[in-house]
Amino acid sequence: MRVVIKNCLEYTSGTFKKTDERQIEILGGSASVSIFNGIVVPAFCDVHVHLREPGFFYKETIKTGTEAAAAGGYTDVFSMPNLNPVPDSVENIKQQLDIIDKDAVVRVHPYAAITVGQKGEQLADFDGLAPLCAAFSDDGRGVQSEDMMRQAMLKAKEHGKIIAAHCEDNSLLFGGYIHDGEYAKAHSHKGICSESEWGPIKRDIELIKETGCKYHVCHVSTKESVELIRKAKAEGVDITCETGPHYLVLDDSCLQEDARFKMNPPLRSREDREALIEGIKDGTIDMIATDHAPHSAEEKGRGLEKSLMGVVGLETAFPIMYTHLVKTGVITLEKLVELMSINPRKRFGLLETEDFCIFDVSEEYEIDPKNFKTMGRSTPFKGDKVYGKCLLTVCDGKVVYEAK
């Protein structure tokens, strides 16, 4: 395939430069295509996705999940361990690796579980798993025991691996399922307090200081979390964090009685959202990750209270961030590339890549879940008008997605 890029903005050495005309020869795709007035960016890396296989292939498969990733401009994704079987042993993770080898369209880096069965009672086989996994996480569940997290950090440090923590204190949930804010009070919903997130972060920062472990906080959503991480970084603690597009654009004033607004952690207050934006601007928040979490239509069709938590995001992340943060002048396009491509690869030790994707940012379009590659359809951004349509994604010199 020959791609002729004309009059495009291309990311080179940390900045965007105008390209008059350039030809690229790559494998696959159409015989020839010319792209005008687009932007050429390093392909994205998402350190937090749920591919659901093995065990829950009715929600998503590695094939459909990685096709969605490619359609969103991603060529590296990190798959979370809430699977069946849980990747808490060499035997179990190899089941996932076999499917990845057979079906993945882009590179998939699996997390191994921190604890056996993600139950928080016994450490997983760190020694056997370390050579096979990207990092360790019990995402979907917080490690409740301080001593268990200490043991995990020591084993992770021994193997030079990151602990990627889902920070949630179960004792503070009280059956909540949305943020404990104005919407919950007005509509008689059970709320989840902010301390259920920032409390475990505060605990774990002290454990990082004690153990020297490399630590990453998943899906940060509260202003207190941002401030704790900012302070820890200033003290030299080896900590990074991510947040998701929905937390940067939406808050609990946007909630509707619809499960496409239900995720964990929940959409927080306007003050929390503003703190997250400041966090990405000043570098406290290192990266944007989607927490892509597909469910079946039935599982997301029970209303705000009874539906499962989780929304999809791989195919909407860039257009949402470009439209709401770059076009509005909140951050630069260069900063967005750092958050979605450069920083996640650097933190998680991936080699530099020549993968790239091309987006059309000149025309507005409507997000329609019917057009998604993912099997999941639940997104809070359904019907939104955005800029940034993916035209082409190239991984390892091959076309893995081409817009039709």
Secondary structure in CASP SS format (residue, H / E / C, confidence):
PFRMAT SS
TARGET T0000
AUTHOR 0000-0000-0000
METHOD secondary structure of the structure
MODEL  1
M C 1.00
R E 1.00
V E 1.00
V E 1.00
I E 1.00
K E 1.00
N E 1.00
C E 1.00
L E 1.00
E E 1.00
Y E 1.00
T E 1.00
S C 1.00
G C 1.00
T E 1.00
F E 1.00
K E 1.00
K E 1.00
T E 1.00
D E 1.00
E E 1.00
R E 1.00
Q E 1.00
I E 1.00
E E 1.00
I C 1.00
L E 1.00
G C 1.00
G C 1.00
S C 1.00
A C 1.00
S E 1.00
V E 1.00
S E 1.00
I E 1.00
F E 1.00
N C 1.00
G E 1.00
I E 1.00
V E 1.00
V E 1.00
P E 1.00
A C 1.00
F E 1.00
C E 1.00
D E 1.00
V E 1.00
H E 1.00
V E 1.00
H C 1.00
L C 1.00
R C 1.00
E C 1.00
P C 1.00
G C 1.00
F C 1.00
F C 1.00
Y C 1.00
K C 1.00
E C 1.00
T C 1.00
I H 1.00
K H 1.00
T H 1.00
G H 1.00
T H 1.00
E H 1.00
A H 1.00
A H 1.00
A H 1.00
A H 1.00
G C 1.00
G C 1.00
Y E 1.00
T E 1.00
D E 1.00
V E 1.00
F E 1.00
S E 1.00
M C 1.00
P C 1.00
N C 1.00
L C 1.00
N C 1.00
P C 1.00
V C 1.00
P C 1.00
D C 1.00
S C 1.00
V H 1.00
E H 1.00
N H 1.00
I H 1.00
K H 1.00
Q H 1.00
Q H 1.00
L H 1.00
D H 1.00
I H 1.00
I H 1.00
D H 1.00
K H 1.00
D H 1.00
A C 1.00
V C 1.00
V C 1.00
R E 1.00
V E 1.00
H E 1.00
P E 1.00
Y C 1.00
A E 1.00
A C 1.00
I C 1.00
T E 1.00
V H 1.00
G H 1.00
Q H 1.00
K C 1.00
G C 1.00
E C 1.00
Q C 1.00
L E 1.00
A C 1.00
D C 1.00
F H 1.00
D H 1.00
G H 1.00
L H 1.00
A C 1.00
P C 1.00
L C 1.00
C C 1.00
A C 1.00
A C 1.00
F E 1.00
S C 1.00
D C 1.00
D C 1.00
G C 1.00
R C 1.00
G C 1.00
V C 1.00
Q C 1.00
S C 1.00
E H 1.00
D H 1.00
M H 1.00
M H 1.00
R H 1.00
Q H 1.00
A H 1.00
M H 1.00
L H 1.00
K H 1.00
A H 1.00
K H 1.00
E H 1.00
H C 1.00
G C 1.00
K C 1.00
I E 1.00
I E 1.00
A E 1.00
A E 1.00
H C 1.00
C C 1.00
E C 1.00
D C 1.00
N H 1.00
S H 1.00
L H 1.00
L C 1.00
F C 1.00
G C 1.00
G C 1.00
Y C 1.00
I E 1.00
H E 1.00
D C 1.00
G C 1.00
E H 1.00
Y H 1.00
A H 1.00
K H 1.00
A H 1.00
H C 1.00
S C 1.00
H C 1.00
K C 1.00
G E 1.00
I E 1.00
C C 1.00
S C 1.00
E H 1.00
S H 1.00
E H 1.00
W H 1.00
G H 1.00
P H 1.00
I H 1.00
K H 1.00
R H 1.00
D H 1.00
I H 1.00
E H 1.00
L H 1.00
I H 1.00
K H 1.00
E H 1.00
T H 1.00
G C 1.00
C C 1.00
K E 1.00
Y E 1.00
H E 1.00
V E 1.00
C C 1.00
H C 1.00
V C 1.00
S C 1.00
T C 1.00
K H 1.00
E H 1.00
S H 1.00
V H 1.00
E H 1.00
L H 1.00
I H 1.00
R H 1.00
K H 1.00
A H 1.00
K H 1.00
A H 1.00
E C 1.00
G C 1.00
V C 1.00
D C 1.00
I E 1.00
T E 1.00
C E 1.00
E E 1.00
T E 1.00
G C 1.00
P H 1.00
H H 1.00
Y H 1.00
L H 1.00
V H 1.00
L C 1.00
D C 1.00
D H 1.00
S H 1.00
C H 1.00
L C 1.00
Q C 1.00
E C 1.00
D C 1.00
A H 1.00
R H 1.00
F H 1.00
K C 1.00
M C 1.00
N C 1.00
P C 1.00
P C 1.00
L C 1.00
R C 1.00
S C 1.00
R H 1.00
E H 1.00
D H 1.00
R H 1.00
E H 1.00
A H 1.00
L H 1.00
I H 1.00
E H 1.00
G H 1.00
I H 1.00
K H 1.00
D H 1.00
G C 1.00
T C 1.00
I C 1.00
D C 1.00
M E 1.00
I E 1.00
A C 1.00
T C 1.00
D C 1.00
H E 1.00
A C 1.00
P C 1.00
H C 1.00
S C 1.00
A C 1.00
E C 1.00
E C 1.00
K C 1.00
G C 1.00
R C 1.00
G H 1.00
L H 1.00
E H 1.00
K H 1.00
S C 1.00
L C 1.00
M C 1.00
G C 1.00
V C 1.00
V C 1.00
G C 1.00
L C 1.00
E C 1.00
T C 1.00
A H 1.00
F H 1.00
P H 1.00
I H 1.00
M H 1.00
Y H 1.00
T H 1.00
H H 1.00
L H 1.00
V H 1.00
K C 1.00
T C 1.00
G C 1.00
V C 1.00
I C 1.00
T C 1.00
L H 1.00
E H 1.00
K H 1.00
L H 1.00
V H 1.00
E H 1.00
L H 1.00
M H 1.00
S H 1.00
I H 1.00
N H 1.00
P H 1.00
R H 1.00
K H 1.00
R H 1.00
F C 1.00
G C 1.00
L C 1.00
L C 1.00
E C 1.00
T C 1.00
E C 1.00
D C 1.00
F E 1.00
C E 1.00
I E 1.00
F E 1.00
D E 1.00
V E 1.00
S E 1.00
E E 1.00
E E 1.00
Y E 1.00
E E 1.00
I C 1.00
D C 1.00
P H 1.00
K H 1.00
N H 1.00
F C 1.00
K C 1.00
T C 1.00
M C 1.00
G C 1.00
R C 1.00
S C 1.00
T C 1.00
P C 1.00
F C 1.00
K C 1.00
G C 1.00
D C 1.00
K E 1.00
V E 1.00
Y E 1.00
G E 1.00
K E 1.00
C E 1.00
L E 1.00
L E 1.00
T E 1.00
V E 1.00
C E 1.00
D C 1.00
G C 1.00
K E 1.00
V E 1.00
V E 1.00
Y E 1.00
E E 1.00
A C 1.00
K C 1.00
END
